Amino acid sequence: MNNGPPGDTLPAVATRVVVLGAGFGGLELATEVSGRCGADAQVTLIDRAEGFVFGFSKLDVMFGRRQAEQVLHRYAQMVSPSVRFIGATVTGIDPATRHVETTAGDFDADVLVVALGADLHPEATPGLVEGGHEFYTFAGACRARDALRDFAGGKVVVAVTSTPFKCPPAPSETALLVHEMLEARGLRDRSEISLVMPLGKPIPPSPAASEAVLAAFAERGIEWVPERLVRELDPARKVAVLGAGSGESGGGELPYDLFLGVPVHRVPQVVADSGLAVDGWVPVDPLTLETKFPDVYAVGDVTSIGTPKAGVFAEGQAAAAAARIVAKVKGRTPDTVYDGHGVCYLEFGHDRVAKVGVTFVAGQPPVGDLEGPSAALAADKTAFGANRIRRWFGHEWA
């Protein structure tokens, strides 16, 4: 109802869109909604980190191909005038009222998007902190870089410690890049490399990619230990204790001189406390990314949607959710659905990269393909990263 003078209209009220987490999913969704809605949406993006780092950039730092400062994209450098970034820790989420508490104050949303990812817990694996190195956090990758730099040869074990885990190809990439590094330093003849994975194949959705990786392992003399997890390390004896992965058998030990581990992944505690999570992760409609709470979406690693926990899938989910939010803001009926498709890059070493495309559709087996590896796809991977930094941060990535 308009109680102003004749001819006046009520001012438009911007839809408050609050996005928790500024990884692949959060950055993509905030960029899309703000860019397509303009003043009709007030987009607030909240993250506790200093900046964004691609998962593949951690390997670049770990193997000395980039300096840490070169791969950290600081949120303070974001230039989008229509996205308000808040550097804060989320301390409470009420999905029923879409009320969020943070160390920088409280926020109320008309549309709430949870994109807080998975928290990493190296301390959950006995002995890992004392006797090994995790390489999935930025700080962990930097410490692993130092350990690799000082390594004089011996037994290297790359291993996964629990499921689910982010970026399933990353452990295979790490084993291949360890081989390349040791070979370049003249240490390969005195070293052994083992990869312990809970999966039956390196990349189950893509048989072609798995075959290429296993062939590379055989060619390079990398031991492949499938369907196993490392349950604990014994730093005193320098052994990794194995347990069952996706198969039924387990047990045994692997000696190591250098251990590089994928740590335990868990839903952030603030999400668990909110009531959003069921059996450890947030269930969503696989087509719309909606949770059971009205106008509350979840995208990326925090969900149990069924796709791998990887940035490209978080980005695709965010794009679909963003399209539905844009339609709502503009008063249209949302009709966009998530197609389950994602493309990731797979490092083989020696400047050769493969491209793996996988599509996950609920109720159907995943379908995957493989392109490469080749030197040309290494440039394609670089362009992939540069394009996203341009879109999300508004500047060129030198």
CORDAJO-V941049 format. One record per run of one state. SS is the DSSP state (alpha for helix, beta for strand, coil for the rest). FROM is the first residue (numbers start at 1). TO is the last residue. If there is no record, write none. Layout:
# CORDAJO-V941049
((SS | FROM | TO) (SS | FROM | TO))
This chain:
# CORDAJO-V941049
((coil | 1 | 14) (beta | 15 | 20) (coil | 21 | 23) (alpha | 24 | 40) (beta | 41 | 47) (coil | 48 | 50) (beta | 51 | 52) (coil | 53 | 54) (alpha | 55 | 62) (coil | 63 | 67) (alpha | 68 | 71) (coil | 72 | 72) (beta | 73 | 74) (alpha | 75 | 77) (coil | 78 | 82) (beta | 83 | 87) (coil | 88 | 89) (beta | 90 | 94) (coil | 95 | 98) (beta | 99 | 102) (coil | 103 | 104) (beta | 105 | 108) (coil | 109 | 110) (beta | 111 | 114) (coil | 115 | 117) (beta | 118 | 121) (alpha | 122 | 124) (coil | 125 | 125) (beta | 126 | 126) (coil | 127 | 127) (alpha | 128 | 131) (coil | 132 | 132) (beta | 133 | 134) (coil | 135 | 137) (alpha | 138 | 150) (coil | 151 | 154) (beta | 155 | 160) (coil | 161 | 165) (beta | 166 | 166) (coil | 167 | 169) (alpha | 170 | 184) (coil | 185 | 187) (alpha | 188 | 190) (coil | 191 | 191) (beta | 192 | 196) (coil | 197 | 206) (alpha | 207 | 220) (coil | 221 | 221) (beta | 222 | 225) (coil | 226 | 227) (beta | 228 | 234) (coil | 235 | 238) (beta | 239 | 244) (coil | 245 | 252) (beta | 253 | 255) (coil | 256 | 257) (beta | 258 | 262) (coil | 263 | 263) (beta | 264 | 267) (coil | 268 | 268) (alpha | 269 | 274) (coil | 275 | 276) (beta | 277 | 278) (coil | 279 | 280) (beta | 281 | 282) (coil | 283 | 289) (beta | 290 | 290) (coil | 291 | 295) (beta | 296 | 298) (coil | 299 | 299) (alpha | 300 | 302) (beta | 303 | 303) (coil | 304 | 308) (beta | 309 | 309) (coil | 310 | 310) (alpha | 311 | 329) (coil | 330 | 340) (beta | 341 | 349) (coil | 350 | 351) (beta | 352 | 359) (coil | 360 | 366) (beta | 367 | 374) (alpha | 375 | 393) (coil | 394 | 398))
